[in-house]
């Protein structure tokens, strides 16, 4: 059982899934924060920042999905 944990599959999943997931959670937080500020204040800067983080969220999601579907 212990030997199975240290195989390359587990390490690949950890390296390619955990850090992008943490980054994804942080960018979702920033995107919602700037979106709320945009709708409250109507400053264009907050709208542009929320769009920037939204596109970054999409890139992180495609990075996570490409890890799983690239090896098929």
C-alpha distances in whole Angstrom, upper triangle without the diagonal:
4,5,5,7,9,11,14,14,12,15,18,17,17,20,22,22,22,25,27,26,27,30,31,31,34,36,36,37,40,41,42,43,46,46,47,50,51,52,54,56,56,56,55,52,50,50,49,46,45,45,44,41,40,40,38,36,36,35,32,31,32,30,27,28,28,25,24,27,27,25,26
4,5,5,7,9,13,13,11,13,16,16,16,19,21,21,20,23,26,25,26,29,30,30,32,35,35,36,39,40,41,42,44,45,47,49,50,51,53,54,55,54,53,51,49,49,48,45,44,44,43,39,40,40,37,35,36,34,31,31,32,29,26,28,28,24,24,27,27,25,27
4,5,6,7,11,12,11,12,15,16,16,18,20,21,21,23,26,26,27,29,31,31,33,35,36,37,40,41,42,43,45,46,48,50,51,52,54,56,56,55,54,52,49,50,49,46,44,45,43,40,40,40,37,35,36,34,31,31,31,28,26,27,27,23,23,26,26,23,25
4,5,5,9,9,8,11,13,13,14,16,18,18,19,22,23,23,25,27,28,29,31,33,34,35,37,38,39,41,43,44,45,47,49,50,52,53,53,53,52,49,47,47,46,43,42,42,40,37,37,37,34,32,33,31,28,28,28,26,23,24,24,20,19,22,23,20,21
4,6,9,8,6,8,11,11,11,14,16,16,16,18,21,20,22,24,25,26,28,30,31,32,34,35,36,38,40,41,42,44,46,47,48,50,51,50,49,46,44,44,43,40,39,39,38,35,35,35,32,30,30,29,26,26,26,24,21,22,23,19,19,22,22,20,22
4,7,8,6,7,10,11,11,13,15,16,16,18,21,21,22,24,26,27,28,30,31,33,35,36,37,39,41,42,43,45,46,48,49,51,51,50,49,46,44,45,43,40,39,40,38,35,35,35,32,30,31,29,26,26,26,24,21,23,23,19,19,22,22,20,22
4,6,6,7,9,11,11,13,15,16,17,19,21,21,23,25,26,27,29,31,32,34,35,36,38,40,41,42,44,46,47,48,50,52,51,51,49,47,45,45,43,41,40,39,37,35,35,34,31,30,30,28,25,25,25,22,20,21,21,17,17,20,19,17,19
4,6,5,6,9,10,10,12,14,15,17,18,20,21,23,24,26,28,29,30,32,33,34,36,38,39,40,42,44,45,46,48,49,49,48,47,44,42,42,41,38,37,37,35,32,32,31,28,27,27,25,22,23,22,19,17,19,18,14,14,17,16,14,17
4,5,5,6,9,10,10,12,14,16,17,18,20,22,22,24,26,27,28,30,32,32,34,36,37,38,40,42,43,44,46,48,47,46,45,43,41,40,39,37,35,35,33,31,30,29,27,25,25,23,21,20,20,17,15,16,15,12,11,14,14,12,14
4,5,5,6,9,10,10,11,14,16,16,18,20,21,22,24,25,26,28,30,31,32,34,36,37,38,40,41,43,44,46,46,45,44,42,39,39,38,36,34,34,32,30,30,29,26,25,25,23,20,20,20,18,15,17,17,13,13,16,17,15,17
4,5,5,6,8,10,10,12,14,15,17,18,20,21,23,24,26,27,29,30,32,33,35,36,38,39,40,42,44,45,45,44,43,40,38,38,37,34,33,33,31,28,29,28,25,24,24,22,19,20,20,17,15,17,17,13,14,17,17,15,18
4,5,5,6,8,10,12,13,14,16,17,18,20,22,23,24,26,28,28,30,32,33,34,36,38,39,40,42,44,43,42,41,38,36,36,35,32,31,31,29,26,26,25,22,21,21,19,17,17,17,14,12,14,13,9,10,14,13,12,15
4,6,5,5,8,10,11,11,14,15,16,18,20,21,22,24,26,26,28,30,31,32,34,36,37,38,40,41,41,40,39,37,35,34,33,31,29,29,27,25,24,24,21,19,20,18,15,15,15,13,10,12,12,9,9,13,13,12,15
4,6,5,5,8,10,10,12,14,15,16,18,20,21,22,24,25,27,28,30,31,33,35,36,37,39,40,40,39,38,36,34,34,33,30,29,29,27,24,24,24,21,19,20,19,15,16,17,14,12,14,15,11,12,16,16,16,19
4,6,6,7,9,10,12,13,14,16,18,19,20,22,23,25,27,28,29,30,33,34,35,37,38,40,39,38,37,34,32,33,31,28,27,28,25,23,23,22,19,18,19,17,14,15,16,12,11,14,14,11,13,16,16,15,19
4,6,7,7,9,11,12,13,15,17,17,19,21,22,23,25,27,28,29,31,32,33,35,37,38,38,36,35,32,31,30,29,26,25,25,23,20,21,20,17,16,16,14,11,12,12,9,7,10,10,7,9,13,12,13,16
4,6,6,6,9,10,10,12,15,15,16,19,20,21,22,24,26,26,29,30,31,33,35,36,36,35,34,31,29,29,28,25,24,24,22,19,19,19,16,14,15,14,10,10,12,9,6,9,11,8,9,13,14,14,17
4,6,5,6,9,10,11,13,14,15,17,19,20,21,23,25,26,27,29,30,32,33,35,35,34,33,31,29,29,28,25,24,24,22,19,20,20,17,15,16,15,12,12,14,12,10,13,14,12,13,17,18,18,21
4,5,5,6,9,10,11,12,14,16,17,18,20,21,23,24,26,27,28,30,32,33,33,32,31,28,26,27,25,22,22,22,20,17,18,18,14,13,15,14,10,12,14,11,10,14,15,13,15,18,18,19,22
4,5,5,6,9,10,10,12,14,15,16,18,20,21,22,24,26,26,28,30,31,31,30,28,26,24,24,23,20,19,19,17,14,15,15,11,10,12,10,6,8,10,8,7,11,12,11,13,16,16,18,21
4,5,5,6,9,10,11,13,14,15,17,18,20,21,23,24,25,27,29,30,30,30,29,26,24,24,23,20,19,19,18,15,15,15,13,10,12,12,8,9,12,10,8,11,14,13,14,17,18,19,22
4,5,5,6,9,10,11,13,14,16,17,19,20,22,23,25,26,28,29,29,28,28,25,23,23,23,19,18,20,18,14,15,16,13,11,14,14,10,12,15,13,12,15,17,16,17,20,21,23,25
4,5,5,6,9,10,11,12,14,15,16,18,20,21,22,24,26,27,27,26,25,22,20,21,20,16,15,16,14,11,13,13,10,9,12,11,8,10,13,12,11,15,16,16,18,20,21,23,25
4,5,5,6,9,10,10,12,14,15,16,18,20,21,22,24,26,25,25,24,22,19,19,18,16,14,15,13,10,10,11,9,6,9,10,7,8,11,11,10,13,15,15,17,19,20,22,24
4,6,5,6,9,10,11,12,14,15,17,19,20,21,23,24,25,24,24,22,19,19,19,16,14,16,15,11,12,14,12,9,12,13,10,11,15,14,13,16,18,18,19,22,23,25,27
4,5,5,6,9,10,11,12,14,16,17,18,20,21,23,23,22,22,19,17,18,17,14,13,15,13,10,12,14,11,10,13,14,11,13,16,16,15,18,20,20,22,24,25,27,29
4,5,5,6,9,10,10,12,14,15,16,18,20,21,21,20,19,17,14,15,14,11,10,11,10,6,8,10,8,6,10,11,9,11,14,14,14,17,19,20,21,23,24,27,29
4,5,5,6,8,10,10,12,14,15,16,18,20,20,20,19,17,14,14,15,12,9,11,11,8,8,11,9,7,10,12,11,11,15,16,15,17,20,20,22,23,25,27,29
4,5,5,6,9,10,11,12,14,16,17,18,19,19,19,17,14,15,15,12,10,13,13,9,11,14,12,10,14,16,14,15,18,19,18,21,23,24,25,27,28,31,32
4,6,5,6,8,10,11,12,14,15,16,17,16,16,13,10,12,12,9,8,11,10,7,9,12,11,10,14,15,14,16,19,19,19,22,24,25,26,28,29,32,33
4,5,5,6,9,10,10,12,14,15,15,15,14,13,9,9,10,8,5,8,8,5,6,10,10,9,12,14,13,14,17,18,19,21,23,24,25,27,28,31,32
4,6,5,6,9,10,11,12,14,15,15,15,14,10,11,12,10,7,10,12,9,9,13,13,12,14,17,16,17,20,21,21,23,25,26,27,29,30,33,34
4,5,5,6,9,10,11,12,13,13,14,13,9,11,12,10,8,12,13,10,12,15,15,14,17,19,18,19,23,23,23,25,28,29,30,32,33,36,37
4,5,5,6,9,10,10,11,10,10,9,5,7,9,7,5,9,10,9,10,14,14,14,17,18,19,20,22,23,24,26,28,29,31,32,33,36,38
4,5,5,6,9,10,10,10,10,10,7,6,9,8,6,9,11,10,10,13,14,14,16,19,19,19,22,24,24,25,28,29,31,32,33,36,37
4,5,5,6,9,10,11,12,12,9,9,12,11,9,12,14,13,13,17,18,17,19,22,22,22,25,27,27,28,31,32,33,34,36,39,40
4,6,5,6,8,8,10,10,6,8,11,10,9,13,14,14,15,18,19,18,21,23,23,24,27,28,29,30,33,34,35,36,38,41,42
4,5,5,5,6,7,8,5,5,9,9,8,11,13,13,14,17,18,18,20,22,23,24,26,28,29,30,32,34,35,36,37,40,42
4,6,5,8,10,11,9,8,12,13,11,13,16,16,16,19,20,20,22,24,25,25,28,30,30,31,33,35,36,37,39,42,43
4,6,8,11,12,10,11,14,14,13,16,18,18,18,22,23,22,25,27,27,28,31,32,33,34,36,38,39,40,42,45,46
4,5,9,10,9,10,13,14,13,16,18,18,19,22,23,23,26,28,28,29,32,33,34,35,37,39,40,41,43,46,47
4,6,9,8,8,11,12,12,14,16,17,18,20,22,22,24,26,27,28,30,32,33,34,36,38,39,40,41,45,46
4,5,6,7,9,10,11,13,15,16,17,19,21,22,24,25,27,28,30,31,32,34,35,37,39,40,41,44,45
4,5,5,6,9,10,11,12,14,15,17,18,20,21,23,24,26,27,29,30,32,33,35,37,37,38,42,43
4,5,5,6,9,10,10,12,14,16,17,18,20,21,23,24,26,27,29,30,32,33,36,36,37,40,42
4,5,5,6,9,10,11,12,14,15,16,18,20,21,22,24,26,27,29,30,32,34,34,35,39,40
4,5,5,6,9,10,10,12,14,15,17,19,20,21,23,24,26,27,29,31,32,33,34,37,38
4,5,5,6,9,10,11,12,14,15,17,19,20,21,23,25,26,27,29,31,31,32,35,37
4,5,5,6,8,10,11,12,14,15,17,18,20,21,23,24,26,27,29,30,31,34,36
4,5,5,6,9,10,10,12,14,15,16,18,20,21,23,24,26,28,28,29,33,34
4,5,5,6,9,10,11,12,14,15,17,18,20,21,23,25,26,27,28,31,32
4,5,5,6,9,10,11,13,14,16,17,19,20,21,23,25,26,26,30,31
4,5,5,6,9,10,10,12,14,15,16,18,20,21,23,24,25,28,30
4,5,5,6,9,10,11,13,14,16,17,18,20,22,22,24,27,28
4,5,5,6,9,10,11,12,14,15,16,19,21,21,21,25,26
4,5,5,6,9,10,10,12,14,15,17,19,20,20,24,25
4,5,5,6,9,10,11,12,14,16,17,18,19,22,24
4,5,5,6,9,10,10,12,14,16,16,17,21,22
4,5,5,6,9,10,10,13,15,15,15,19,20
4,5,5,6,9,10,11,13,14,15,18,20
4,5,5,6,9,10,11,12,14,17,18
4,5,5,6,9,10,10,11,14,16
4,5,5,6,9,10,10,13,15
4,6,5,7,9,10,12,14
4,5,5,6,8,11,12
4,5,5,5,8,10
4,6,6,7,10
4,6,6,8
4,6,6
4,6
4
